Amino acid sequence: MKPITIGLILLLGLIMGACQEEPRHISGAQFQTEYEMRNQQTMHSAEFMGEREGRVFLLKKSMSSMNPEKWLEEVLFTEVTELDPSFLQRLRQGAEHR
């Protein structure tokens, strides 16, 4: 194969992988850390999206290092059973006040 063809195939694979919009599973401890760091950083933020079917969801946004006006978004989730009960209660209470 020609180098240009190989390069185009690799580029297409990278683009397809980056466009994957499936929520990503993380541990309960990681979820809590991401949530608690949500307002303590300038290039990252996180917002609790809610709870459904025994899972809690978080929208994580990260500023692009190439373009400060562009934000990359990723949906993270964990099972309710993986969370500390007091943290889960705080999440639920915060969701009620929105």
N, C-alpha and C positions, 0 to 999 in steps of 0.2 A: 504494500500500500504506500501511497505517497505520503510524505510528512504532513501535507496540508489536510488530507483526508483524515488522518489519524488525529490531528489537532482539532478538527471540526467535530469528530465523534466524541472526543474527550470533553470538549466544551459543551456539547449537547448533554452529555451525561451529568456534568456539573450543574447545568441550568435545571435539569429535571430534578436532581436531588435537592437543589435549593428551593424549588417550588413546592416541595412536599409540605402540605399544610395540616398534616395529621397532628393532633395533640401528642406531646411527648410525656411519657410516664417518668416521674421522679419519686424518690423516697419521701416519706412524710417529713423527715428531718430537713431534706433539701427544700421541700415546699415551704416549711416554716421559715427557713433562712432567707429564701427569696422574698417571701412576704414581708418579713421584718426589715429587710434592707431596702424596701421599695422607695423610700423617700430620703435615703441617706447617701445616695449617689447622684451624680449629675448626668452620667452617660447611660444609666440604666434606671428603669422604673418597673413596677409591677402593680397590677390591679386585680383584686379578687373578683372573679367573674360569677361565681355562684357554685351551687351544689346540684348534682343530678345523678341519679342511679348509683348512689353510694360513692361518688367521686366528687372531689372539689377541684375547681379550675382556676388558673391564674394566667393573666395575660402579661407576658414579660416583653418589655420594649428596650431595645439597645440602640444607641446612636451609632450610625455607621462611622467607621474610622476614616472612610474615604470621602464621605459627604456629610458634614454635620447637620444638614437640613433633612437628611433621610434617617428614618427609624426603622429598624428591623423588628418584626413582631413574631412571637412564638407563644403558643398555648401550652402550658404545663399542667399536669394533673397528678393527683395521688388519690389513693383510696382513703375514705373517711377513717377506716380502722387503723391506718398507719399514723394518724395524728394524735398528739397529746389531747386528751379531752378538754382541758382548760383552754388550749389554743383554738380548738374547734369551736368552742362556745364563743370565744371572742370574734372569730370569723363570722359566725352566724349572727351575732349581735350587730356587728358592723354592717352586714348586708341588710339588716332590717332598717337601719338608719339612713340608707341611701334613697 
